[in-house]
């Protein structure tokens, strides 16, 4: 347990530092936005390209099927919980479901898994990330549009979502790294050093940026419903993922641990962004992002303590 705390506490310590700085106003909103831009467009793409440009080796692609089977199963359970317990409408139920399955893969899962489990685990995470937003965001967009009776509007929005995903620097870096790795060529030494320097900033800057960004979220709305989303995200989703990983898909140990930890990550900011786009569910989605991130300090630490010895 001590070794787990030595791994996890520095990670969430950086999140806390970012939160304090943002809360105290020591960084302006524009400065926080600039840090997020650096992380999203430069540091993390460099880390991912460097990790994949040497080839991804033997990676269990079954992790993708297992992970998104857990996303689908959890989403269906979440829709039922939202309807039966909170009597929400179809659009709100969809956002409840998204909050229950959409993990913070970029700002938390990447630095957590690379730091705690190493580069081999990171390569498996990349397979999940490649499909994460590509599958979830368009599906949620279409479901909300259908629920709102927007007619032909969902086609335009889905096309816009897919276009944005095609220009996503995270996905482009992954694809470019994998493609370069297939050539069998070594990355030139100056480029390798450049990527190492830039990628080395990914984990600390991403965690600090996550903490600073959390100051934009306020706790509001129905707390019972918010806490239900948090429970679905931090308990139900990883539990379903564990069941599928070990008893249905029979994933290798490292792939199973990566998938479970990714499922156990808190709700990503895209949940609130989607709610803001439709001006629906704003208080509960913002609260779910903030509270699930805070609670995940404990839940992820416990999961690491349980799962890491199995590797």
Secondary structure, DSSP 8 states (H G I E B T S, - for coil): -HHHHHHHHHHHHHHHHHHHHHHHTSS-HHHHHHHHHHIIIIIHHHHHHHHHTT---S--THHHHHHHHHHHHHHHHHHHHHHHHH---HHHHHHHHHHHH-B-IIIIIHHHHHHHH-HHHHHHHHHHHHHHHHHHHHHHHHHHHHHHT-TTHHHHHHHHHHHHHHT-HHHHHHHHHHHHHHHT----HHHHHHHHHHHHTHHHHHHHHHHHHGGG----S-HHHHHHHHHIIIIIHHHHHHHIIIIIS---HHHHHHHHHHHTS-B-THHHHHHHHHT-SHHHHHHHHHHHHHHHHHHHHHHHHHHGGG-
